[in-house]
């Protein structure tokens, strides 16, 4: 298996190449240790910070931006968005307030990413 990706750990944006032969994995193209760690994470257990919106009742706007407080498995991103589409919150709300605890049993919380005043 051969794969290439751009590292997002620092501003250098190294082009990392991964060559996997059986149990052996060779990573090249990275200019720092973070690049190697990023590549290994991406091939073993890719994770992402989730950012989306949820409806908010009585808010100055109709949608509240939210984000995960830590990374979730990449394969659960879509399921988490679907789960969040089922909820709404009430204004007022402050940045950092809990919107959804332990989404889909991931031990990841969804929090508000801005203040929203009541209408």
C-alpha positions as CSV (number, residue, x, y, z in Angstrom):
1,X,0.0,0.0,0.0
2,X,1.3,3.5,-0.9
3,X,-0.3,6.7,0.2
4,X,0.5,10.4,0.2
5,X,-0.9,13.2,2.4
6,X,-0.2,16.8,3.3
7,X,0.8,17.2,7.0
8,X,-1.4,19.8,8.8
9,X,0.6,19.9,12.1
10,X,2.6,23.0,11.4
11,X,2.9,25.7,8.7
12,X,5.5,23.8,6.6
13,X,2.7,21.6,5.1
14,X,5.1,18.7,4.3
15,X,4.1,16.2,1.7
16,X,4.3,12.9,3.5
17,X,4.6,9.5,1.8
18,X,3.6,6.3,3.5
19,X,4.7,2.9,2.1
20,X,3.3,-0.2,3.9
21,X,4.7,-3.6,3.1
22,X,3.2,-6.3,5.3
23,X,3.8,-5.3,8.9
24,X,6.4,-2.7,8.1
25,X,5.5,1.0,7.5
26,X,7.9,3.5,6.1
27,X,7.1,7.2,6.4
28,X,9.1,9.8,4.4
29,X,8.8,13.5,3.5
30,X,8.2,14.8,7.0
31,X,10.6,17.5,8.3
32,X,9.7,17.1,12.0
33,X,8.6,14.4,14.5
34,X,5.0,15.8,14.4
35,X,4.7,14.9,10.8
36,X,5.6,11.3,11.4
37,X,3.2,11.1,14.4
38,X,0.5,12.7,12.3
39,X,1.0,10.1,9.5
40,X,0.9,7.2,11.9
41,X,-2.3,8.6,13.5
42,X,-3.9,9.0,10.1
43,X,-3.3,5.5,9.0
44,X,-4.1,3.8,12.3
45,X,-7.0,5.9,13.8
46,X,-7.9,9.1,11.9
47,X,-9.6,11.7,14.1
48,X,-11.2,15.1,13.5
49,X,-12.6,18.0,15.4
50,X,-16.2,18.3,14.5
51,X,-17.7,21.7,13.7
52,X,-21.3,22.3,12.8
53,X,-24.4,24.2,13.8
54,X,-27.5,23.3,15.8
55,X,-30.9,25.2,15.9
56,X,-31.3,27.6,18.7
57,X,-34.7,28.8,20.0
58,X,-35.2,32.5,20.9
59,X,-31.7,33.4,19.8
60,X,-30.6,36.5,17.8
61,X,-29.7,34.0,15.0
62,X,-31.4,30.8,14.1
63,X,-28.3,28.6,14.3
64,X,-25.6,28.2,17.0
65,X,-22.1,27.2,15.9
66,X,-20.8,24.2,17.9
67,X,-17.7,22.1,18.0
68,X,-16.3,19.0,19.7
69,X,-14.1,19.5,22.8
70,X,-11.7,17.0,21.4
71,X,-11.2,14.9,18.3
72,X,-13.7,12.1,17.4
73,X,-13.0,9.1,15.2
74,X,-13.3,10.2,11.5
75,X,-15.7,7.4,10.7
76,X,-18.2,8.8,13.3
77,X,-18.3,12.4,12.0
78,X,-21.4,11.9,9.8
79,X,-23.2,9.9,12.5
80,X,-22.5,12.7,15.0
81,X,-23.8,15.4,12.7
82,X,-27.0,13.3,12.2
83,X,-27.3,13.0,16.0
84,X,-26.8,16.8,16.4
85,X,-29.5,17.5,13.8
86,X,-32.0,16.0,16.3
87,X,-31.4,18.6,19.0
88,X,-31.9,22.3,19.6
89,X,-30.9,24.6,22.4
90,X,-32.4,27.6,24.0
91,X,-30.9,31.1,24.2
92,X,-29.1,32.7,25.9
93,X,-26.0,30.5,25.7
94,X,-22.4,31.3,26.3
95,X,-19.3,30.1,24.4
96,X,-18.1,26.9,25.9
97,X,-21.5,25.8,27.3
98,X,-22.3,22.1,27.0
99,X,-24.7,21.3,24.1
100,X,-24.4,17.5,24.0
101,X,-22.5,15.4,26.5
102,X,-20.7,12.2,25.4
103,X,-22.0,12.2,21.8
104,X,-22.6,8.6,20.6
105,X,-20.6,7.2,23.6
106,X,-17.4,8.7,22.3
107,X,-16.5,10.5,25.6
108,X,-16.5,13.7,23.5
109,X,-18.7,16.7,24.4
110,X,-20.2,19.2,21.9
111,X,-19.9,22.8,23.1
112,X,-21.1,26.2,21.9
113,X,-18.4,28.0,20.0
114,X,-20.0,31.5,20.4
115,X,-22.3,33.4,22.7
116,X,-25.9,33.8,21.7
117,X,-28.1,36.4,23.3
118,X,-31.8,35.9,23.7
119,X,-34.0,37.6,21.1
